[in-house]
Amino acid sequence: MQGLDFTVVFAYWPLLAEGLGWTVVLSVTSALVSVLAGIGFALLVLYGSALVRYPIRLFMWLFMGTPLLLQLFLIYFGLSQIGIDIPALGAGIIALSLHFAVYNADIFQAGILSVDRGQTEAARSLGFGRHRTLVYIIVPQAVRNTLPAVGSMMIALLKESAIVSMIGIAEIVHSAQLAISETYRPFEFYLTAAVLYYILNLILEAGLRRIEGKVELSR
């Protein structure tokens, strides 16, 4: 019976550290894109013309009703069949960004609709047009009001980023699998990967709490 030996992890730490770095890059980039795209989708659904609004709603419905893994495979493998070759990292970022953007869009829609209509009327009375009212008055308040919910989505995105290992991106899980294939030590490396994700999660939660605290002080 083979006992546990965590010393083997140290020999593969450079590989795991590289995976950790790619996980951070992937998660941060996807989080930023998903938030910006979510705001854009929300505004188009609420204020866009019917020619734009209904296709966006259909797109959101499709992405909410299908698994992230399927979306990832369609973007990475499916698009290549019609001549659109996207690198693995790009496909991972696009899939994660779009998957969480549609959920962020729902959150931002609720946040925008929750802003007091008097704010819009006050802005108009000060000479703000529709565009400036949205950009400077409505959207900032909606983002501030929805920060906890969007933060939860970002934590979920960090955890779901492991799925990109399925297309060969060398993030934490993929790096752990490479080490396991050489050492046949699954428990040690999968547990190490879990610890790394937990540490990233704690850092993200601490950052979100700090941002929320600053937002509360600014009210």
Long-range contacts (C-beta under 8 A, 24 or more apart in sequence): 4-187, 4-188, 5-185, 5-188, 6-188, 6-192, 8-183, 8-185, 8-188, 9-179, 9-188, 9-189, 9-192, 12-175, 12-179, 12-182, 12-183, 12-189, 15-175, 15-178, 15-179, 16-172, 16-175, 16-176, 16-179, 16-189, 16-192, 16-193, 16-196, 18-170, 18-175, 19-170, 19-171, 19-172, 19-173, 19-174, 19-175, 19-176, 20-172, 20-175, 20-196, 20-200, 22-89, 22-169, 22-170, 22-171, 23-158, 23-161, 23-162, 23-171, 23-172, 23-196, 23-197, 23-200, 24-200, 26-89, 26-92, 26-93, 26-96, 26-161, 26-164, 26-169, 26-171, 27-96, 27-157, 27-158, 27-161, 27-200, 29-93, 29-97, 30-92, 30-93, 30-96, 30-97, 30-100, 30-157, 30-161, 31-100, 31-154, 31-157, 31-158, 33-93, 33-97, 33-101, 34-96, 34-97, 34-98, 34-99, 34-100, 34-101, 34-104, 34-153, 34-157, 35-101, 35-104, 35-150, 37-97, 37-98, 37-101, 37-104, 37-105, 38-100, 38-101, 38-102, 38-103, 38-104, 38-105, 38-107, 38-108, 38-150, 39-104, 39-105, 39-108, 39-139, 39-143, 41-101, 41-102, 41-104, 41-105, 41-108, 42-104, 42-105, 42-106, 42-108, 42-109, 42-112, 42-142, 43-112, 43-134, 43-139, 45-105, 45-109, 46-109, 46-112, 46-113, 47-130, 47-134, 59-102, 60-102, 60-105, 60-106, 63-98, 63-99, 63-102, 64-102, 64-103, 68-95, 68-96, 68-99, 68-160, 68-163, 69-163, 69-166, 71-95, 71-98, 71-99, 72-163, 72-164, 72-166, 72-167, 73-166, 73-167, 76-167, 77-167, 88-164, 88-167, 88-168, 88-169, 89-169, 91-167, 92-161, 92-164, 92-167, 92-169, 95-164, 96-157, 96-160, 96-161, 96-164, 99-160, 100-153, 100-154, 100-156, 100-157, 103-153, 104-150, 104-153, 107-146, 107-149, 107-150, 107-153, 108-142, 108-143, 108-146, 108-150, 110-146, 111-141, 111-142, 111-143, 111-145, 111-146, 112-138, 112-139, 112-142, 114-142, 114-145, 115-141, 115-142, 115-145, 144-215, 144-219, 147-208, 147-211, 147-212, 147-215, 148-212, 151-208, 151-211, 151-212, 154-204, 154-208, 155-201, 155-204, 155-205, 155-208, 158-197, 158-200, 158-201, 158-204, 159-197, 159-201, 162-197, 172-196, 172-197
